[in-house]
Amino acid sequence: MELVFKEDTKTKLVVDIKGEDTTLCNLLVRELYQDSAVKYASYAVEHPSANIPTLFVETTSAKTPRKALLEAVERVKKVNDAFKKAFEKELK
């Protein structure tokens, strides 16, 4: 995975996520909207053959988009860990 930052200000972040598909972006956008400081979160794929999603995050002045994104990633990791533990338990 490679991140290419196109815009990075105190309230707006636009980043290409090379090497990933829209599955990750869907998850991140859903989780970003759990944060009250996030005003807008979305993604787009400029051209289907390129398949490089661009993530857009806009926040209030209470939190930077980078911080909101990092916190969203941490929440997703916790959910994934809980699922993994539950799944492993059922396999035994």
N, C-alpha and C positions, 0 to 999 in steps of 0.2 A: 504494500500500500504506500502510495505517495500522496502527500497533501501539497497542493499548490494554492497559496493564498492569493486571491485576486483583489480582495478588499478586506482591510482589517482596521476598524476604528473602534472608538469607545462604545459604540452602540450597534455597529453593523459588521457582519462577517460574511464573506463570500469565499468559498473554498472548493476547489476541484478535488475529488477523492479518486485518484487513479488506482486501478487494480481492484476496485470494489464495484458492486452493482447496486441497484436500487433497494435491495433487501436491507442493507445496513442503513441507508438513508431513511427508509420508512420507519425503522426502529428508532433512529435518533430523533426524527421529527416528532414522532408520537411522544417520546420521553421529554423532549424540550418543552412541549406544551404543558407539561406538569409543573413547570416553573412559572410563577406569577410575574417574574421579571422579563419573560420572553414575550415580546409583542408579535413576532412573526417568525415562523420556521417553515421552510419548504425546501424542495430540491427540484432540479430539472436536469434532463439529459438533452444537451444541445443537438446532438445528431445520433440517431440509433446505431449507426455503424461504428461510431467512436466509443459509445457506451461508457462515457466518463460522467458520472453524476456530479452536479454542482450543488452544494449545500448552501442555503441562505439562512442566516440567523440575525434577527434584529431584537435588541433588548431595550428596556428602559435604562435610565442613567444609574439605576440601583445596582446593576451588575453588567460586567462586560460579556460579550457573546462568547469569548473564549472560556470564561469561567462557567457560564451556563452550559456550554458544550461539555466541558470536563466533568461537571457535576452530573450531567445526563449520562455520560459514559460510565461513571461510577455506579449510578443506579441500575443501569443495564447489566453491568457486571454482577451486581448483587443478585438480581433476578436470575441470571444465567447460573450462578453458583447454587442458588436454592433449587433450581430445576434439576441441575446435575445431581445434587445430593438426593433428591426425591427419586429420581430415576434410578440411581445406583442402588438405593434402598429396595426398590421394587424388583430389581434384578436378582437380589439375594434370596 
